[in-house]
Amino acid sequence: MTNLSELSTSELRRLNSIKEEIEALRGQIDSIAGGIPAYEWPPLPKDDSRRKHDDLGRIAAYIAAPLALFSLFYAVAMRLTWPDVEKSPECWQTVGAVTVGAWVLLPPVWFWLEWVFFSKGQDAERLKHTHDLSRNIWIALVIVLAALLKIHFSHDSSG
């Protein structure tokens, strides 16, 4: 690494020129953002509730994503081990049914909790959009798991 004292005058001028260009760009970005410095964009509410909510949502995603992948790997492993799921050990069938049941129930409960208790001070449209995207992933996951594990949702009304 070169020290500044080892640079020639022309190299120092070039560095100063680059620094001035960066400052000019930073000023343009600040003016576009309504005077809010670029490193503080998007602006957060004064009480920082949006950051807290984003952190909570991020934590939920960091928990749900690996669990979803694990559930899919479990379902694929079970399907490869026992192509005829009905002939698999009953404990595996039970674990499969519990896995699908958890994925059917827990995400909507989380969406409700998030909407009712954790959305104070949040942009409602942004939260709805996030829920829409999450819902689509969640429904796809449940359908794929149910198909892999051959879970049948019967609606036989004969009792």
C-alpha positions in Angstrom: 0.0 0.0 0.0 1.3 3.4 -1.0 1.5 6.3 1.5 0.2 9.7 0.5 3.7 11.1 1.0 5.0 8.8 -1.7 2.6 10.0 -4.4 3.5 12.5 -7.0 1.9 15.9 -7.3 -0.2 14.8 -10.3 -1.4 11.7 -8.5 -2.4 13.8 -5.5 -4.3 16.2 -7.8 -6.1 13.2 -9.3 -7.0 11.9 -5.9 -8.4 15.3 -4.9 -10.3 15.4 -8.2 -11.9 12.0 -7.4 -12.7 13.1 -3.9 -14.5 16.2 -5.3 -16.4 14.1 -7.8 -17.5 11.8 -5.0 -18.6 14.7 -2.8 -20.5 16.2 -5.8 -22.3 12.9 -6.4 -23.1 12.6 -2.7 -24.6 16.1 -2.8 -26.8 15.1 -5.9 -28.0 12.0 -4.1 -28.8 14.0 -1.0 -30.8 16.5 -3.0 -32.7 13.7 -4.8 -33.5 12.2 -1.4 -35.0 15.4 -0.2 -32.0 16.5 1.9 -31.7 13.2 3.7 -28.1 11.9 3.6 -27.7 8.8 1.3 -26.5 6.7 4.2 -29.8 7.4 6.1 -32.1 6.4 3.2 -34.9 5.3 3.4 -35.7 7.6 6.3 -36.8 5.9 9.4 -39.4 7.1 11.8 -38.1 9.0 14.8 -39.1 6.2 17.2 -37.1 3.7 15.0 -40.2 1.3 15.0 -39.7 0.5 11.4 -36.2 -0.7 12.0 -37.4 -2.8 14.9 -40.1 -4.3 12.8 -37.8 -5.0 9.9 -35.4 -6.7 12.3 -38.3 -8.9 13.6 -39.4 -9.7 10.1 -35.8 -10.5 9.1 -35.4 -12.8 12.1 -38.6 -14.6 11.2 -37.3 -15.0 7.6 -34.0 -16.4 8.9 -35.9 -19.0 10.9 -38.6 -19.8 8.3 -36.3 -20.2 5.3 -34.0 -23.0 6.8 -37.1 -24.7 8.2 -38.8 -24.7 4.8 -35.6 -26.1 3.2 -35.3 -28.7 5.8 -39.0 -29.7 5.4 -38.5 -30.0 1.6 -35.3 -32.1 2.1 -37.2 -34.3 4.5 -40.1 -34.8 2.1 -37.8 -35.6 -0.8 -35.7 -38.0 1.3 -38.9 -39.7 2.5 -40.2 -40.0 -1.1 -36.9 -41.4 -2.4 -36.7 -43.9 0.5 -40.3 -45.0 0.2 -41.7 -44.2 -3.2 -45.0 -45.6 -1.9 -45.5 -43.4 1.1 -48.4 -45.5 2.4 -45.8 -48.4 3.0 -43.4 -46.1 5.0 -43.2 -46.5 8.7 -46.1 -44.9 10.5 -43.9 -42.6 12.5 -42.6 -41.1 9.2 -46.1 -40.6 8.0 -47.0 -38.9 11.3 -44.0 -36.6 11.1 -44.9 -35.8 7.5 -48.5 -34.9 8.5 -47.3 -32.8 11.4 -44.8 -31.0 9.2 -47.5 -30.1 6.7 -49.9 -29.2 9.5 -47.4 -26.9 11.0 -46.8 -25.2 7.6 -50.5 -24.9 7.1 -51.2 -23.2 10.5 -48.1 -21.3 11.7 -47.5 -18.9 8.8 -51.0 -17.4 8.9 -50.7 -17.1 12.7 -47.5 -15.2 12.2 -49.1 -13.0 9.6 -51.9 -12.2 11.9 -49.6 -11.5 14.9 -47.4 -9.3 12.7 -50.4 -7.3 11.4 -52.2 -6.9 14.7 -49.3 -6.5 17.2 -46.1 -5.6 15.3 -47.2 -3.2 12.5 -47.6 0.0 14.6 -46.0 2.8 12.7 -45.4 0.7 9.6 -46.3 1.4 6.0 -49.5 -0.7 5.6 -49.0 -1.1 1.8 -45.5 -2.3 2.2 -46.5 -4.8 4.9 -49.4 -6.1 2.7 -47.0 -6.5 -0.2 -44.6 -8.5 2.0 -47.5 -10.6 3.2 -48.7 -11.2 -0.3 -45.2 -12.4 -1.4 -44.8 -14.5 1.7 -48.2 -16.0 1.3 -47.4 -17.1 -2.3 -44.2 -18.8 -1.2 -46.0 -20.4 1.8 -48.9 -21.8 -0.3 -46.4 -23.2 -2.9 -44.4 -24.9 -0.1 -47.5 -26.5 1.5 -48.7 -27.8 -2.0 -45.2 -29.2 -2.8 -44.9 -30.8 0.7 -48.4 -32.3 0.5 -47.7 -33.7 -3.0 -44.3 -35.2 -2.0 -45.7 -36.7 1.2 -48.9 -37.8 -0.5 -51.1 -36.0 2.0 -54.7 -36.2 1.0 -57.1 -33.5 2.1 -60.4 -35.4 1.8 -63.7 -33.7 2.1 -65.8 -36.9 2.4 -69.0 -35.8 4.1 -70.3 -39.3 4.7 -68.7 -39.3 8.1 
